[in-house]
Amino acid sequence: MTNQPSTQGPVVGRVPNINDNLPLVSTDLSIITSDGTGRYPTHMTRPDHQHVLDYLTQIFNLSDLGQGVYNISFTGALPQGYAAFSYRSSSGHALIEIWGHPSGRPFATLQNFSIHALSIMTSNLVSCRCPLCNLYRPASARSPCTDSADTPDMAPKDSPNTA
């Protein structure tokens, strides 16, 4: 196994929202060493995993996460121990959460999970700036720039919705 994205042959189809002047890197997150716990809720359904990977690809390609060096195309599955779940909000909107973080809490947005995924891809979880890592690491090591608006302000504990 490798912790680096692999460059592969051409990807079939159009990768959403890419800069055509940058090389395309295909990455299967499921083969990269991960901190995922495999603890998931039992009351939600699993969305189409390719839809989740396509959306995650768009987030990377539209943000500075790829650092303007390459376009990414996520293939395969989410990192080991992580899974996407969907549910309907009280207003009827379809929502997706990513579960499997060591804190026992879900990522409420794919944007926040993308920050953690980059730390997994670069083997740099100690310095991860995602809201969940920022909330659950000691206060002296927290990043002052990370927005933790989608995470609860409470002590770490296992979620009652995990299996």
RADA-V242890 format. One record per residue. N is the residue number from 1. PSI is psi in whole degrees, 0 to 359 (* if undefined). NEAR is the number of other ideal C-beta (glycine too) atoms within 12 Angstrom. D_CENTER is the distance of its C-alpha to the mean C-alpha in Angstrom with 1 decimal. Layout:
N:PSI:NEAR:D_CENTER  N:PSI:NEAR:D_CENTER
//
This chain:
1:150:14:19.4  2:154:14:18.1  3:8:19:15.4  4:145:17:16.0  5:144:32:15.0  6:142:22:18.0  7:130:17:20.1  8:181:17:21.6  9:182:11:24.1  10:143:13:23.8  11:133:24:21.2  12:134:11:23.1  13:177:14:22.8  14:127:16:21.5  15:128:31:18.0  16:136:24:17.2  17:54:21:18.0  18:159:25:18.7  19:112:20:21.4  20:347:11:24.0  21:355:10:25.3  22:150:19:22.4  23:154:21:21.8  24:128:32:19.2  25:119:29:17.0  26:132:26:15.8  27:126:38:13.1  28:102:27:12.6  29:335:43:9.5  30:345:25:11.6  31:1:23:14.3  32:135:32:12.8  33:132:21:13.7  34:162:31:11.1  35:8:28:11.7  36:142:31:10.6  37:339:25:13.6  38:10:19:14.0  39:118:25:15.2  40:160:27:14.8  41:161:25:16.9  42:351:16:20.0  43:6:17:20.8  44:162:24:18.1  45:159:18:17.9  46:126:24:15.3  47:170:24:14.7  48:119:15:15.3  49:329:25:12.5  50:325:20:13.6  51:317:19:13.4  52:315:32:9.6  53:322:37:9.3  54:318:28:12.0  55:319:28:10.4  56:321:45:7.3  57:314:36:10.3  58:317:26:12.2  59:313:30:10.0  60:315:40:10.2  61:338:31:13.8  62:351:22:14.9  63:186:22:13.7  64:12:14:14.9  65:326:33:11.9  66:357:33:13.9  67:24:17:16.8  68:17:17:19.1  69:327:17:19.8  70:162:25:18.2  71:149:32:16.5  72:147:42:13.6  73:109:37:13.6  74:132:43:11.0  75:171:29:13.3  76:260:23:13.8  77:176:27:10.9  78:168:43:7.5  79:153:41:8.2  80:133:21:11.3  81:357:24:11.5  82:147:37:8.4  83:150:36:9.4  84:142:37:9.4  85:147:32:12.5  86:156:26:14.6  87:169:23:17.7  88:132:15:20.2  89:172:12:20.7  90:338:7:24.3  91:3:7:24.9  92:2:8:23.9  93:140:10:20.6  94:127:17:18.0  95:149:23:14.8  96:134:34:11.4  97:150:37:9.6  98:122:48:7.0  99:156:38:9.3  100:355:37:10.0  101:143:44:9.7  102:338:28:13.2  103:343:32:14.3  104:359:29:14.6  105:153:38:13.0  106:157:37:10.3  107:121:40:7.7  108:344:26:10.2  109:150:26:8.5  110:334:36:5.8  111:314:26:7.3  112:323:36:6.7  113:326:42:3.0  114:327:37:3.9  115:316:38:6.5  116:320:46:5.5  117:321:43:4.5  118:320:34:7.8  119:324:32:9.4  120:314:38:9.0  121:327:36:10.3  122:9:23:13.1  123:45:20:13.9  124:48:19:14.1  125:334:28:12.6  126:327:15:15.9  127:18:19:15.4  128:135:35:11.8  129:15:28:12.2  130:157:42:9.4  131:323:34:11.5  132:315:40:11.3  133:320:35:12.3  134:322:31:14.7  135:324:33:16.2  136:3:29:16.8  137:163:23:18.2  138:145:11:21.9  139:324:10:22.9  140:340:7:24.5  141:2:16:21.3  142:149:22:19.2  143:126:21:18.3  144:349:11:20.6  145:356:11:18.5  146:129:25:15.3  147:121:20:15.5  148:36:28:15.0  149:334:14:16.5  150:10:25:14.2  151:144:29:14.8  152:150:19:18.2  153:79:13:20.7  154:167:13:21.9  155:150:11:22.3  156:139:19:19.7  157:163:13:20.6  158:138:17:19.5  159:141:28:18.7  160:350:12:21.6  161:15:19:19.4  162:151:25:18.2  163:*:18:20.1
//
